Amino acid sequence: MSAATPTPTSTAFPTPTRTPTPTPTARTTEHGPAGPSPLTGWTRTDVAALADRLLLAARRHASPAHALVTPPGAPGGYGSAVDGLEGFARTLLLAGFRVAGEHGRDPLHLMEHYARGLAAGTDPASPERWVTPREHAQAKVEAASLALVLDLTRPWLWNRLDPGVQERVIGYLAQVVGDTGYPRTNWVWFRIVVEQFLASVGGPWSREDIESDLAVHETFVRRDGWYSDGAERSYDHYNGWALHLYPVLWSRMTGADEFAAPRLPRYREHLDRFLLDAVRLVGADGSPLLQGRSLSYRFAAAAPFWLGAFTGSTALSPGLLRRAAVGIVKHFADRGAPGADGLLTLGWHRPWRRLAQHYSGPGSPYWASKGLLGLALPADHPVWTSTEEPLPVETADQSALLAAPGWALSSTRADGVVRIHNHGTDHARPGDRVGDSPLYARLGYSTATAPLLSEDGWDAPLDQSVVLLDADGRATHRTGFERLAVEQPAGAAVLASRARCHWVDPDRGVPDHGSGRPGTAVDAAVVTTVSLVRGAWEVRCVRVDPAGSPGWPSVAALRVGGWPVSADRPPAARADGSTASAVAAHTSTAVGLLGFAGAGVDRAPDATPLGDATATPWLRARPRPGGWCVAALALGAPPHVPPRAELSAPGAPPAVTVTWPDGRTTVAVLPDSPVSPDSPDSPVSPA
């Protein structure tokens, strides 16, 4: 056989026939307004139609022997060979879910299509052969998708492959055994899953690999069912679509019981607790938080809710699990993802390349397939037959402390917006002195706003930030901050952090993997920030202390930035004295309560994936060492009366009393003096 001839697959597959591309019936009410889908209007039929549309659209961009799926677009940072493998493996995930949930029924001939690709991709003589795990680390990621689906669809795919193809697949996957190049992050699961499949088919595997990788996973465990993606403070959607997903799916693989049986109760316990937080992070419109890297995976954020259905979670009802999962999927389908051509692009609702990381290519967005995992469950499963129940944000205003990531959650039923106020996540370690990642280190994120992701957004934090400015307007960064205590007095939340704020001259040659840019850092001052949160309002208290910082003589101003609001037309804006606001679909307001003498609104073109124009209100003050400045910031309906704040009298223990618009008050003790970022946490608690 010549190198140009694709390797044939087994003839056990039926001859393909042309099938028209299905489309989901948007807003269908198949069961009527009182049926199982009164909130989203989508049933399993609609979700399945979306999956089929995605699969058939991707098929149009497959190579002749189907081993590479390369949608149109600029190559990713790892090159076209990796892009094509990603496109194959990630759409195979969706094909596997689709066929497994139909007990092998396969009218689109998905298994035949992917069987041909498996044969060609693992053939060293094929022009479509895949890059291998030894040749490129990204192949280790994609190998896990191959292994998961080969196990999930074993009767309809693996068992019907030609023995020679099976042997080549085993040889391809076996390259991961004993590999010491896996990062100590969610990547450990890629090797566990692959070696589990290899063990089930008589291939090589290593007990030591699996046991050591499972032990590494345990080091990621944090409070309340959360995981950190490695040793850094990395909290994001990888909690759901990776660190909860793989343990559950692995536990269901052939032969996994030996390792999984003693661990599965703990995994289920973690998932149940995480779901209680995760469901409150979904906006009423179905939007997930715009926070963290890999946001182009979009509705993969639905994965943990489908996992709850797989495990029979008692934390959330089947109807609520489906409401959350389908709501997220439908949020994107209603807003242009996939596009008219049926393809997913690098972006959010629309193509927006800057949302991607260096490693992202045109096949990368198809990890969104994880958000359609529910299709692997049959039509008579309770998650599909139970009546949808409203999300927490749809039933009442919500307030909660998410202790692991250091977030205070506040959502409001009136506008359906979920907000988090962040004093615990920066994708770094305490004491690091790198630039802030807009995806992690901002003081706030929501389901209705996106951080500024322009070059200025990376180099000079503005939105949801507290920075010091020099005479040229250069802004400091806070990454590496010290996390202080988090408390929840009645009706409010109080949380705080302290940073040795620093200017960074960034190294632009480092590939963007979502974290802040490294570079040469110069300390400006120690800045302590305390947030009191209630409803749509945050009262932000800021103290600046020189603390011997070499850059202090260059400090010219303190700036506090509010929520960025984006639209396709420039948002309306207003600034007057110490108050500024910007109005798009939602209103962002910044009010100086104590110590601020100026306000303004910054405008940025094409800085977020949510619109062509973004406006961000800000406040400015001359920093007074040891003194407190206090601001009120809001995102939501136009606020009519801002909170009021009063500091304790000189000589008394430092505290702030906040009177909210409804007349209720919150008193919080403030840190008295700066400490080294390497010292133990200082107390911040309600009085």
C-alpha positions as CSV (number, residue, x, y, z in Angstrom):
1,M,0.0,0.0,0.0
2,S,1.4,3.4,-1.0
3,A,1.8,6.2,1.5
4,A,-0.9,8.2,-0.3
5,T,-3.6,5.5,0.1
6,P,-5.9,5.8,3.1
7,T,-6.0,2.7,5.2
8,P,-9.4,0.9,4.9
9,T,-11.6,0.3,8.0
10,S,-13.5,-2.9,8.7
11,T,-16.4,-3.6,6.3
12,A,-18.7,-4.2,9.2
13,F,-20.1,-0.7,9.0
14,P,-23.1,0.0,6.7
15,T,-22.8,2.0,3.5
16,P,-23.3,5.7,4.3
17,T,-26.3,7.6,2.9
18,R,-26.8,11.3,2.5
19,T,-28.7,12.7,5.5
20,P,-30.0,16.3,5.5
21,T,-28.6,18.6,8.1
22,P,-31.0,18.9,11.0
23,T,-31.5,22.2,12.9
24,P,-32.9,22.7,16.4
25,T,-36.4,24.0,16.6
26,A,-35.6,27.1,18.6
27,R,-38.2,27.8,21.3
28,T,-40.1,24.7,20.6
29,T,-42.6,23.6,23.2
30,E,-43.0,20.0,22.2
31,H,-44.7,19.2,25.5
32,G,-46.6,22.4,25.8
33,P,-46.2,25.2,28.4
34,A,-47.0,22.9,31.3
35,G,-44.7,20.1,30.0
36,P,-41.1,19.2,31.0
37,S,-39.6,22.3,29.3
38,P,-41.6,25.4,30.5
39,L,-38.5,27.5,31.0
40,T,-36.1,26.8,28.1
41,G,-38.6,25.4,25.6
42,W,-36.0,22.9,24.6
43,T,-36.4,19.1,24.9
44,R,-33.9,16.3,24.2
45,T,-35.0,16.4,20.6
46,D,-33.8,20.0,20.3
47,V,-30.5,19.3,22.0
48,A,-29.9,16.3,19.8
49,A,-30.7,18.3,16.7
50,L,-28.1,20.9,17.7
51,A,-25.5,18.1,18.2
52,D,-26.3,16.6,14.7
53,R,-25.9,20.0,13.2
54,L,-22.5,20.5,14.8
55,L,-21.3,17.1,13.7
56,L,-22.4,17.4,10.1
57,A,-21.0,20.9,9.8
58,A,-17.7,19.7,11.1
59,R,-17.7,16.7,8.8
60,R,-17.6,19.1,5.8
61,H,-14.1,20.0,7.0
62,A,-12.8,16.5,7.4
63,S,-9.8,15.2,5.4
64,P,-10.5,12.6,2.7
65,A,-10.0,9.6,5.1
66,H,-11.7,11.6,8.0
67,A,-8.7,11.5,10.3
68,L,-8.3,15.3,10.6
69,V,-11.1,17.8,11.1
70,T,-9.9,21.3,10.5
71,P,-12.6,24.0,10.5
72,P,-11.7,27.2,8.7
73,G,-9.6,29.8,10.5
74,A,-6.1,30.8,11.3
75,P,-3.9,27.9,12.7
76,G,-3.5,27.7,16.4
77,G,-0.2,28.2,18.2
78,Y,0.6,24.5,17.9
79,G,0.1,24.3,14.1
80,S,-2.4,22.7,11.7
81,A,-1.5,19.1,12.5
82,V,-2.5,19.6,16.1
83,D,-5.6,21.6,15.0
84,G,-6.8,18.7,12.8
85,L,-6.3,16.1,15.6
86,E,-8.2,18.4,18.0
87,G,-11.1,18.7,15.6
88,F,-11.3,14.9,15.2
89,A,-11.0,14.0,18.8
90,R,-13.3,16.7,20.2
91,T,-16.1,16.1,17.7
92,L,-15.7,12.3,18.3
93,L,-16.6,13.1,21.9
94,L,-20.0,14.4,20.7
95,A,-20.5,11.6,18.3
96,G,-19.9,9.1,21.1
97,F,-22.4,10.8,23.4
98,R,-24.9,10.9,20.6
99,V,-24.7,7.2,19.7
100,A,-24.4,5.9,23.3
101,G,-27.6,7.7,24.3
102,E,-29.4,6.0,21.4
103,H,-28.1,2.5,22.3
104,G,-26.1,2.3,19.1
105,R,-28.7,3.7,16.7
106,D,-26.6,5.8,14.3
107,P,-28.6,7.3,11.3
108,L,-25.8,9.7,10.6
109,H,-23.2,6.8,10.3
110,L,-21.0,8.6,12.8
111,M,-19.2,5.4,13.9
112,E,-18.3,4.5,10.4
113,H,-17.0,8.0,9.8
114,Y,-14.8,8.1,12.9
115,A,-13.7,4.4,12.4
116,R,-12.2,5.5,9.0
117,G,-10.5,8.4,10.8
118,L,-9.0,6.1,13.5
119,A,-7.6,3.8,10.9
120,A,-5.9,6.6,8.9
121,G,-4.8,8.7,11.9
122,T,-2.9,5.8,13.5
123,D,-1.3,4.6,10.2
124,P,2.3,5.9,10.0
125,A,2.1,5.6,6.2
126,S,-1.0,7.7,5.8
127,P,-0.8,11.3,4.7
128,E,-3.4,12.0,7.4
129,R,-1.6,10.3,10.3
130,W,-1.9,12.0,13.6
131,V,0.9,13.8,15.5
132,T,1.7,11.4,18.4
133,P,1.9,11.9,22.2
134,R,5.7,11.6,21.9
135,E,5.8,14.3,19.2
136,H,3.6,16.9,20.8
137,A,2.1,17.2,24.3
138,Q,-1.3,18.3,23.0
139,A,-1.8,14.8,21.6
140,K,-1.9,13.6,25.2
141,V,-5.0,15.7,25.7
142,E,-6.7,14.5,22.6
143,A,-5.8,10.8,23.4
144,A,-8.1,11.0,26.4
145,S,-11.1,11.9,24.2
146,L,-10.3,9.0,22.0
147,A,-10.1,6.6,24.9
148,L,-13.3,7.8,26.6
149,V,-15.3,7.3,23.4
150,L,-13.8,4.0,22.5
151,D,-14.9,2.7,25.8
152,L,-18.3,4.4,25.8
153,T,-19.2,3.1,22.3
154,R,-17.3,-0.2,22.6
155,P,-20.0,-2.4,20.9
156,W,-20.5,0.0,18.0
157,L,-16.9,1.2,17.3
158,W,-14.0,-0.5,19.0
159,N,-15.5,-4.0,18.7
160,R,-16.1,-3.5,15.0
161,L,-12.7,-2.2,14.0
162,D,-10.3,-4.3,12.0
163,P,-7.8,-6.1,14.4
164,G,-4.9,-4.3,12.7
165,V,-6.5,-0.9,13.3
166,Q,-7.1,-1.9,17.0
167,E,-3.5,-2.8,17.3
168,R,-2.4,0.5,15.9
169,V,-4.8,2.4,18.2
170,I,-3.3,0.6,21.1
171,G,0.2,1.5,20.0
172,Y,-0.7,5.1,19.6
173,L,-2.2,5.4,23.0
174,A,0.5,3.4,24.7
175,Q,3.0,6.2,24.1
176,V,1.6,7.8,27.3
177,V,2.6,5.0,29.6
178,G,5.4,6.0,31.8
179,D,5.6,9.5,30.3
180,T,6.9,12.0,32.9
181,G,6.0,15.1,30.9
182,Y,2.4,15.5,32.2
183,P,1.9,18.8,34.1
184,R,0.5,18.4,37.6
185,T,-2.8,19.9,36.6
186,N,-6.0,18.5,35.2
187,W,-3.7,16.8,32.6
188,V,-3.2,13.9,35.0
189,W,-6.6,12.7,34.0
190,F,-5.7,12.4,30.4
191,R,-3.2,9.7,31.3
192,I,-5.5,8.0,33.8
193,V,-8.3,7.7,31.2
194,V,-6.0,6.5,28.4
195,E,-4.3,3.8,30.5
196,Q,-7.6,2.7,31.9
197,F,-8.8,2.0,28.3
198,L,-5.5,0.3,27.5
199,A,-5.8,-2.0,30.5
200,S,-9.3,-3.0,29.3
201,V,-8.2,-4.1,25.9
202,G,-5.0,-5.9,26.9
203,G,-2.7,-3.1,26.1
204,P,0.3,-1.8,28.2
205,W,-0.5,0.2,31.2
206,S,1.2,1.2,34.5
207,R,-0.4,0.7,37.9
208,E,2.2,3.2,39.2
209,D,1.1,5.8,36.7
210,I,-2.6,5.6,37.6
211,E,-2.0,5.5,41.4
212,S,0.4,8.5,41.3
213,D,-1.9,10.5,39.0
214,L,-4.8,9.8,41.3
215,A,-2.7,11.0,44.2
216,V,-1.9,14.2,42.4
217,H,-5.6,14.8,41.8
218,E,-6.1,14.7,45.6
219,T,-3.8,17.6,46.0
220,F,-6.2,19.8,44.0
221,V,-9.1,19.3,46.5
222,R,-10.3,22.4,48.2
223,R,-13.3,23.3,50.3
224,D,-16.9,22.7,49.4
225,G,-16.3,20.5,46.4
226,W,-14.0,22.9,44.6
227,Y,-10.7,22.0,42.9
228,S,-7.7,24.2,42.1
229,D,-6.2,23.4,38.7
230,G,-2.8,22.7,40.2
231,A,-0.9,24.4,43.0
232,E,-1.8,27.9,41.9
233,R,-5.0,29.7,42.8
234,S,-6.6,28.6,39.6
235,Y,-10.3,28.5,39.9
236,D,-12.4,28.6,36.7
237,H,-14.7,26.5,34.5
238,Y,-12.1,23.7,34.5
239,N,-13.6,22.7,37.9
240,G,-16.6,21.4,36.1
241,W,-15.6,20.5,32.6
242,A,-12.4,18.7,33.7
243,L,-11.7,18.1,37.4
244,H,-15.2,16.8,38.1
245,L,-15.9,15.4,34.7
246,Y,-13.0,13.0,34.3
247,P,-13.3,11.3,37.7
248,V,-17.0,10.5,37.1
249,L,-16.6,9.3,33.5
250,W,-13.4,7.4,34.4
251,S,-15.3,5.6,37.2
252,R,-17.7,4.2,34.5
253,M,-15.0,2.9,32.2
254,T,-14.5,-0.9,31.7
255,G,-12.3,-2.3,34.5
256,A,-12.1,0.9,36.5
257,D,-13.8,-0.5,39.6
258,E,-10.5,-1.6,41.2
259,F,-9.3,2.0,41.5
260,A,-12.6,3.8,41.3
261,A,-14.8,2.0,43.7
262,P,-13.2,3.3,46.9
263,R,-12.9,6.8,45.5
264,L,-16.2,7.3,43.8
265,P,-18.2,8.1,47.0
266,R,-15.8,10.9,47.7
267,Y,-15.9,12.2,44.0
268,R,-19.7,12.2,44.2
269,E,-19.7,14.0,47.5
270,H,-17.4,16.7,46.0
271,L,-19.6,17.0,43.0
272,D,-22.8,17.3,45.0
273,R,-21.4,20.1,47.1
274,F,-19.9,21.9,44.0
275,L,-23.2,21.8,42.2
276,L,-24.8,23.9,45.0
277,D,-22.4,26.7,44.2
278,A,-22.3,26.1,40.4
279,V,-26.0,26.4,39.9
280,R,-26.0,29.8,41.5
281,L,-23.3,30.9,39.1
282,V,-25.7,30.6,36.1
283,G,-27.4,33.8,34.9
284,A,-31.1,33.9,34.3
285,D,-30.4,34.1,30.5
286,G,-28.2,30.9,30.7
287,S,-24.9,32.7,30.6
288,P,-22.0,31.3,32.5
289,L,-19.5,33.6,34.2
290,L,-17.1,35.2,31.8
291,Q,-14.1,34.3,33.9
292,G,-11.1,32.1,33.4
293,R,-9.3,30.7,30.3
294,S,-10.6,28.6,27.5
295,L,-13.9,30.5,27.3
296,S,-14.3,29.5,23.7
297,Y,-15.4,26.1,25.0
298,R,-18.6,28.0,25.7
299,F,-21.4,25.5,26.7
300,A,-18.9,23.0,28.1
301,A,-19.8,24.9,31.2
302,A,-22.9,22.8,31.3
303,A,-20.9,19.6,31.9
304,P,-21.1,19.4,35.7
305,F,-24.9,19.5,35.6
306,W,-25.1,16.5,33.3
307,L,-22.6,14.8,35.6
308,G,-25.1,15.3,38.4
309,A,-27.6,13.4,36.3
310,F,-25.1,10.6,35.7
311,T,-24.3,10.1,39.4
312,G,-27.9,10.5,40.5
313,S,-27.0,13.6,42.5
314,T,-29.2,14.4,45.5
315,A,-27.9,18.0,45.6
316,L,-30.1,19.2,42.7
317,S,-33.2,17.8,41.3
318,P,-33.2,16.4,37.7
319,G,-35.4,19.2,36.5
320,L,-33.0,21.8,37.9
321,L,-30.0,20.0,36.5
322,R,-31.6,20.1,33.0
323,R,-32.7,23.7,33.4
324,A,-29.1,24.8,34.1
325,A,-27.4,22.6,31.5
326,V,-29.9,23.3,28.6
327,G,-30.1,26.9,29.6
328,I,-26.4,27.3,29.1
329,V,-26.4,25.5,25.8
330,K,-29.4,27.5,24.5
331,H,-27.9,30.7,25.6
332,F,-25.2,30.3,23.0
333,A,-27.4,28.7,20.3
334,D,-29.8,31.7,20.6
335,R,-26.9,34.1,20.1
336,G,-25.1,32.8,17.1
337,A,-22.9,29.9,18.4
338,P,-22.8,27.8,16.3
339,G,-23.0,30.2,13.4
340,A,-25.2,30.0,10.3
341,D,-22.7,27.5,8.9
342,G,-23.1,25.2,11.9
343,L,-19.5,25.8,13.1
344,L,-18.1,26.8,16.4
345,T,-15.5,29.5,16.3
346,L,-12.9,31.0,18.6
347,G,-15.1,33.5,20.5
348,W,-18.1,33.7,22.7
349,H,-21.4,34.5,21.0
350,R,-19.6,35.5,17.8
351,P,-16.1,35.0,16.5
352,W,-13.7,36.9,18.7
353,R,-10.1,35.7,18.3
354,R,-8.7,37.6,21.3
355,L,-10.7,35.4,23.6
356,A,-8.4,32.5,22.6
357,Q,-5.2,31.5,24.3
358,H,-2.0,30.8,22.4
359,Y,-2.7,27.1,22.2
360,S,-6.2,27.6,20.7
361,G,-6.9,26.6,17.1
362,P,-10.0,26.2,14.9
363,G,-10.7,22.7,16.3
364,S,-10.3,23.8,20.0
365,P,-13.9,25.1,20.5
366,Y,-15.3,21.6,20.1
367,W,-14.5,20.8,23.7
368,A,-17.9,22.4,23.9
369,S,-19.1,18.8,23.2
370,K,-18.8,18.2,26.9
371,G,-21.8,20.5,27.4
372,L,-23.9,18.0,25.4
373,L,-22.9,15.1,27.6
374,G,-26.6,14.7,28.6
375,L,-27.2,13.1,25.2
376,A,-25.4,10.0,26.4
377,L,-28.4,9.5,28.8
378,P,-31.4,7.9,27.2
379,A,-34.7,9.7,26.5
380,D,-36.4,8.1,29.5
381,H,-33.8,9.2,32.0
382,P,-35.3,11.5,34.7
383,V,-33.1,14.4,33.6
384,W,-35.1,14.4,30.3
385,T,-38.5,13.5,31.7
386,S,-38.6,15.7,34.8
387,T,-40.1,19.2,34.6
388,E,-37.6,22.0,34.5
389,E,-37.3,24.0,37.7
390,P,-36.1,27.7,37.9
391,L,-32.5,28.6,38.6
392,P,-31.7,30.2,42.0
393,V,-31.3,33.6,40.4
394,E,-34.8,33.2,38.9
395,T,-36.4,32.6,42.3
396,A,-34.8,35.2,44.6
397,D,-31.8,37.4,45.2
398,Q,-28.8,35.3,46.2
399,S,-25.9,36.0,48.5
400,A,-23.2,33.4,49.2
401,L,-19.6,33.1,50.1
402,L,-17.6,30.7,47.9
403,A,-14.7,30.0,50.3
404,A,-12.4,28.0,48.0
405,P,-12.0,30.6,45.2
406,G,-12.4,33.5,47.6
407,W,-15.6,34.9,45.9
408,A,-18.7,36.6,47.3
409,L,-21.6,35.8,45.0
410,S,-24.4,38.3,44.6
411,S,-27.2,37.8,42.1
412,T,-30.4,39.8,41.6
413,R,-33.7,38.4,40.4
414,A,-34.8,41.7,38.9
415,D,-32.2,41.6,36.2
416,G,-31.1,38.0,36.3
417,V,-27.4,38.9,36.7
418,V,-24.9,36.9,38.7
419,R,-21.9,38.7,40.1
420,I,-18.8,37.5,41.9
421,H,-16.4,39.7,43.9
422,N,-13.0,38.2,43.9
423,H,-10.4,38.2,46.6
424,G,-9.0,34.7,46.2
425,T,-8.2,33.9,42.6
426,D,-5.4,35.1,40.4
427,H,-4.0,32.0,38.6
428,A,-0.8,32.5,40.7
429,R,0.8,31.9,44.1
430,P,1.0,34.2,47.0
431,G,4.0,36.5,46.6
432,D,4.2,36.2,42.8
433,R,5.0,39.5,41.1
434,V,3.7,39.2,37.6
435,G,1.0,41.0,35.6
436,D,-2.6,40.6,36.3
437,S,-4.6,38.3,34.0
438,P,-7.9,40.0,33.1
439,L,-9.4,36.5,33.1
440,Y,-8.5,35.8,36.8
441,A,-7.2,38.7,38.8
442,R,-10.0,41.3,38.5
443,L,-12.0,42.1,41.6
444,G,-15.3,41.2,40.0
445,Y,-16.8,39.1,37.2
446,S,-20.4,38.6,36.1
447,T,-22.7,36.8,33.6
448,A,-23.4,40.1,31.9
449,T,-19.9,41.7,31.5
450,A,-16.5,40.6,30.2
451,P,-13.1,41.9,31.4
452,L,-11.2,44.1,29.1
453,L,-9.0,41.8,27.0
454,S,-7.3,44.4,24.8
455,E,-3.6,44.9,25.1
456,D,-4.3,47.7,27.6
457,G,-6.5,45.3,29.5
458,W,-3.5,43.0,30.0
459,D,-0.9,45.8,30.6
460,A,-2.9,48.4,32.6
461,P,-5.8,47.0,34.7
462,L,-8.8,49.3,34.7
463,D,-12.1,47.5,35.0
464,Q,-12.9,46.0,38.4
465,S,-9.5,47.0,39.8
466,V,-7.6,49.0,42.4
467,V,-4.4,50.4,41.0
468,L,-1.7,53.0,41.7
469,L,-0.7,55.3,38.8
470,D,2.5,57.0,38.1
471,A,2.8,60.4,36.4
472,D,2.7,58.7,33.0
473,G,-0.5,56.9,33.9
474,R,1.1,53.4,34.2
475,A,-1.1,51.1,36.4
476,T,0.1,48.6,38.9
477,H,-0.9,44.9,39.2
478,R,-2.1,42.9,42.3
479,T,-1.3,39.3,41.3
480,G,0.4,37.4,44.2
481,F,-1.9,39.2,46.7
482,E,-2.4,37.9,50.3
483,R,-5.9,36.6,50.8
484,L,-7.5,37.9,54.1
485,A,-10.4,36.5,55.9
486,V,-13.9,36.1,54.4
487,E,-17.0,36.7,56.5
488,Q,-20.8,36.9,56.0
489,P,-22.7,39.0,58.4
490,A,-26.5,39.1,58.1
491,G,-27.5,40.2,54.6
492,A,-24.1,41.1,53.3
493,A,-20.6,39.6,52.6
494,V,-17.3,41.0,53.7
495,L,-14.0,39.8,52.1
496,A,-10.6,41.3,51.7
497,S,-7.1,41.0,50.2
498,R,-3.8,42.8,50.5
499,A,-1.3,43.2,47.6
500,R,2.2,44.5,47.2
501,C,1.1,46.3,44.1
502,H,3.8,46.5,41.4
503,W,4.4,47.9,38.0
504,V,5.4,45.2,35.4
505,D,7.5,45.6,32.3
506,P,6.1,42.6,30.6
507,D,7.9,39.9,28.6
508,R,5.8,39.7,25.5
509,G,7.6,36.7,24.2
510,V,5.9,34.3,26.6
511,P,3.0,32.4,25.0
512,D,-0.4,33.3,26.5
513,H,-1.9,30.4,28.4
514,G,-4.3,32.6,30.3
515,S,-2.2,33.6,33.3
516,G,-0.6,37.1,33.8
517,R,2.4,38.2,31.9
518,P,5.8,37.8,33.6
519,G,8.4,40.6,33.5
520,T,10.5,42.9,35.5
521,A,8.5,44.2,38.6
522,V,8.9,47.3,40.7
523,D,6.9,47.5,44.0
524,A,4.8,50.7,44.4
525,A,3.0,50.2,47.7
526,V,1.0,47.8,49.8
527,V,-2.7,48.2,49.0
528,T,-5.4,46.6,51.2
529,T,-8.8,46.2,49.7
530,V,-12.0,45.3,51.6
531,S,-15.3,44.6,49.8
532,L,-18.7,44.7,51.5
533,V,-21.3,43.2,49.1
534,R,-25.1,43.4,49.1
535,G,-27.4,43.1,46.1
536,A,-26.1,45.0,43.1
537,W,-23.8,47.1,45.3
538,E,-20.3,46.7,46.5
539,V,-18.7,49.1,48.9
540,R,-14.9,49.0,48.3
541,C,-12.6,50.3,51.0
542,V,-9.0,50.9,50.0
543,R,-5.9,51.7,52.1
544,V,-2.4,52.5,50.7
545,D,0.8,52.1,52.6
546,P,4.3,52.8,51.2
547,A,5.8,50.0,53.3
548,G,9.3,50.8,52.1
549,S,8.4,50.1,48.4
550,P,11.0,51.5,46.0
551,G,8.4,52.8,43.6
552,W,6.5,54.8,46.1
553,P,8.0,58.2,45.1
554,S,6.6,57.6,41.6
555,V,3.0,57.1,42.8
556,A,0.8,60.0,41.6
557,A,-2.8,58.7,42.1
558,L,-5.1,55.9,43.2
559,R,-7.7,54.7,40.8
560,V,-10.7,52.4,41.4
561,G,-12.4,50.9,38.3
562,G,-15.9,49.7,38.1
563,W,-17.8,47.2,35.9
564,P,-17.2,47.4,32.2
565,V,-20.4,47.4,30.1
566,S,-20.3,46.5,26.4
567,A,-22.6,47.0,23.4
568,D,-22.4,47.2,19.6
569,R,-23.0,50.9,20.0
570,P,-21.1,53.2,22.4
571,P,-22.7,53.0,25.8
572,A,-24.1,56.3,27.2
573,A,-21.8,57.7,29.8
574,R,-21.8,60.4,32.4
575,A,-19.2,61.7,35.0
576,D,-19.8,64.5,37.5
577,G,-17.7,65.2,40.5
578,S,-17.0,61.9,42.2
579,T,-19.7,59.9,40.4
580,A,-19.5,58.2,37.0
581,S,-21.8,55.8,35.1
582,A,-22.1,53.9,31.9
583,V,-25.3,52.5,30.4
584,A,-25.7,49.7,28.0
585,A,-28.0,46.7,28.5
586,H,-27.0,47.1,32.2
587,T,-25.8,50.2,34.1
588,S,-22.4,50.4,35.7
589,T,-22.1,53.0,38.4
590,A,-19.1,54.2,40.5
591,V,-19.7,56.6,43.4
592,G,-16.9,58.1,45.6
593,L,-18.1,58.0,49.2
594,L,-15.0,59.0,51.0
595,G,-11.6,60.3,49.8
596,F,-12.2,60.5,46.0
597,A,-12.0,63.7,44.2
598,G,-12.5,62.8,40.5
599,A,-14.4,60.5,38.3
600,G,-14.6,59.5,34.6
601,V,-15.5,56.9,32.1
602,D,-13.0,55.1,29.9
603,R,-14.1,54.0,26.4
604,A,-12.4,51.1,24.6
605,P,-13.2,49.8,21.1
606,D,-13.5,46.0,20.5
607,A,-12.1,45.2,24.0
608,T,-14.5,42.4,25.0
609,P,-16.4,39.7,23.1
610,L,-19.8,41.2,24.2
611,G,-19.8,44.3,21.9
612,D,-17.8,46.6,19.7
613,A,-17.7,49.3,22.4
614,T,-17.1,49.2,26.1
615,A,-17.3,51.9,28.8
616,T,-15.9,51.6,32.3
617,P,-16.5,54.2,35.0
618,W,-13.6,55.0,37.4
619,L,-12.8,57.1,40.4
620,R,-9.5,58.8,41.3
621,A,-7.9,60.0,44.5
622,R,-4.6,61.2,45.8
623,P,-3.4,58.4,48.0
624,R,-2.8,59.3,51.6
625,P,-0.6,56.8,53.4
626,G,-2.5,54.9,56.0
627,G,-5.8,56.5,55.2
628,W,-8.9,54.8,53.8
629,C,-10.8,55.7,50.6
630,V,-14.3,54.3,50.1
631,A,-16.2,53.8,46.9
632,A,-19.6,52.3,46.0
633,L,-19.8,50.3,42.7
634,A,-22.9,48.7,41.2
635,L,-23.9,46.7,38.1
636,G,-27.6,46.4,37.3
637,A,-30.7,48.6,37.0
638,P,-30.0,52.3,37.4
639,P,-29.3,52.8,41.1
640,H,-31.2,55.7,42.5
641,V,-29.7,55.9,46.0
642,P,-26.1,54.7,46.7
643,P,-25.0,53.3,50.0
644,R,-23.5,55.5,52.6
645,A,-20.2,54.8,54.5
646,E,-18.8,56.1,57.7
647,L,-15.3,55.3,59.1
648,S,-14.7,55.0,62.9
649,A,-13.4,58.0,64.7
650,P,-9.6,58.5,65.0
651,G,-8.1,56.5,67.8
652,A,-10.9,53.9,67.7
653,P,-10.3,50.5,66.1
654,P,-10.6,50.9,62.4
655,A,-14.0,50.0,61.1
656,V,-16.5,51.0,58.4
657,T,-20.3,51.3,58.8
658,V,-22.2,50.9,55.6
659,T,-25.9,52.0,55.4
660,W,-27.5,50.3,52.4
661,P,-30.2,51.9,50.2
662,D,-32.9,50.0,52.1
663,G,-31.7,51.4,55.5
664,R,-30.0,48.2,56.8
665,T,-26.4,48.5,58.0
666,T,-23.3,46.4,58.0
667,V,-20.3,47.1,60.2
668,A,-16.9,45.6,59.3
669,V,-13.6,45.8,61.2
670,L,-10.8,46.9,58.9
671,P,-7.1,45.8,59.0
672,D,-5.1,48.1,61.2
673,S,-1.7,48.1,59.6
674,P,0.0,46.5,56.7
675,V,1.9,43.2,57.1
676,S,4.3,41.4,54.8
677,P,2.6,39.3,52.1
678,D,4.6,36.4,53.5
679,S,3.1,36.7,57.0
680,P,0.0,34.9,58.3
681,D,-3.4,36.2,57.2
682,S,-4.7,39.3,59.1
683,P,-8.3,39.2,60.4
684,V,-11.1,41.1,58.7
685,S,-14.4,40.4,60.3
686,P,-17.8,42.0,60.9
687,A,-18.2,43.7,64.2
